[in-house]
């Protein structure tokens, strides 16, 4: 009697490789959507941000302030915190389920407020959801890093 192990193992390897390949394409699409979000934020392009944000957006700033989509777009429009650069130190992606990708990492956000230039070093969790064939930001939550970076005291 022949063992079923070799054909089953080969099928499993092929399935995992296919999934990882499709994850790579999905992650590239989410990375592109996030790059577009960053560019639109810097440009204060509200129409572009509106198309990149889910209607269900929940945006938690590193200060603890929580915005919905309309509130966040209003804040970008007022430019009380004019974003100038997002310097990603790390950005990783994880498929959380069909049509949902978690993006985690660390970013230094350069901005200007009424009091001057700011550097905001944060660790973040972003949730991207595929909606009607487009990747949209569903949630963002950031926490300030201590001087020296994450894990330093």
C-alpha positions in Angstrom: 0.0 0.0 0.0 1.4 3.4 -1.0 1.7 6.1 1.6 -0.4 9.2 1.1 2.2 11.4 2.9 4.3 12.5 -0.1 1.4 13.7 -2.3 -0.4 15.3 0.7 2.9 17.0 1.8 3.5 18.3 -1.7 -0.1 19.7 -1.9 0.3 21.4 1.5 3.6 23.0 0.4 2.0 24.2 -2.8 -1.0 25.6 -0.9 1.3 27.5 1.6 3.4 28.9 -1.2 0.3 30.0 -3.1 -1.1 31.7 0.0 2.2 33.4 0.8 2.4 34.6 -2.8 -1.1 36.0 -2.7 -0.2 37.6 0.7 2.7 39.3 -1.0 0.4 40.9 -3.6 -2.1 41.9 -0.9 0.6 43.4 1.3 2.0 45.3 -1.7 -1.5 46.7 -2.4 -1.9 47.8 1.3 1.6 49.3 1.3 0.6 51.3 -1.8 -2.6 52.4 -0.2 -0.8 53.5 2.9 1.8 55.4 0.8 -1.1 57.2 -0.9 -2.6 58.0 2.5 0.7 59.5 3.7 1.1 61.6 0.6 -2.6 62.8 0.8 -2.1 63.6 4.5 1.0 65.7 3.8 -0.8 67.5 0.9 -4.0 67.8 2.9 -5.8 66.3 -0.1 -9.2 65.7 1.6 -10.8 64.1 -1.5 -8.0 61.5 -1.7 -8.1 60.8 2.0 -11.9 60.4 1.9 -11.4 57.7 -0.7 -8.7 55.9 1.3 -10.6 56.0 4.6 -13.4 53.6 5.5 -16.7 55.2 6.4 -16.2 53.4 9.8 -12.8 54.9 10.4 -11.7 55.1 14.1 -8.4 57.1 14.4 -6.7 57.2 17.8 -4.0 59.8 18.0 -0.9 59.2 20.2 -2.4 61.9 22.5 -5.4 59.6 23.1 -7.8 61.8 21.1 -10.2 59.7 19.1 -11.6 60.8 15.8 -14.2 59.3 13.4 -13.7 59.9 9.7 -15.4 63.3 9.5 -13.5 64.6 12.6 -10.2 63.3 11.2 -10.7 64.9 7.8 -11.7 68.2 9.5 -8.5 68.1 11.5 -6.4 67.6 8.4 -8.3 70.4 6.7 -7.7 72.9 9.5 -3.9 72.0 9.4 -3.5 72.9 13.1 -1.0 70.0 12.9 0.5 70.3 9.4 2.1 67.0 8.5 5.4 67.3 6.6 7.0 63.8 6.6 6.3 60.2 7.8 9.6 58.5 8.4 8.8 54.8 8.8 11.4 53.0 10.9 9.5 49.7 10.5 6.3 48.7 8.8 5.0 45.1 8.8 1.9 43.4 7.5 -0.1 40.5 8.7 -3.2 39.0 7.0 -5.8 38.9 9.8 -8.6 37.3 7.8 -10.2 37.6 4.4 -10.0 41.2 3.3 -8.3 42.4 6.5 -4.7 43.3 7.0 -3.0 44.5 10.1 -0.1 47.0 9.7 2.2 47.5 12.6 5.4 49.4 13.1 7.2 52.5 14.2 7.1 55.9 12.5 8.5 59.3 13.2 6.0 62.0 12.1 7.3 65.4 11.3 4.8 68.2 11.6 4.3 71.9 12.4 1.8 73.4 14.9 1.2 76.9 16.2 4.0 76.3 18.7 6.6 75.2 16.1 8.1 72.0 14.7 7.3 68.6 16.2 8.7 65.1 15.9 6.3 62.5 17.1 7.9 59.0 17.5 5.1 56.5 17.7 4.4 52.8 17.5 1.2 52.1 15.7 -1.4 49.5 14.7 -3.4 50.1 11.6 -6.2 48.0 10.3 -6.8 48.0 6.5 -10.0 46.5 5.1 -10.9 45.7 1.5 -14.1 47.4 0.7 -15.6 47.2 -2.8 -12.2 46.2 -4.3 -10.2 49.0 -2.6 -8.1 48.9 0.5 -9.3 51.5 3.0 -8.0 52.4 6.5 -10.4 51.2 9.1 -8.5 52.0 12.2 -5.3 53.6 13.4 -4.0 53.6 16.9 -0.6 55.1 17.9 1.3 55.4 21.2 4.2 57.7 21.8 7.6 56.0 22.3 9.8 57.0 25.2 13.1 58.8 24.3 15.4 56.4 22.7 12.7 54.3 21.1 10.3 51.5 22.0 11.2 49.6 25.1 13.7 52.2 26.4 13.1 53.9 29.7 
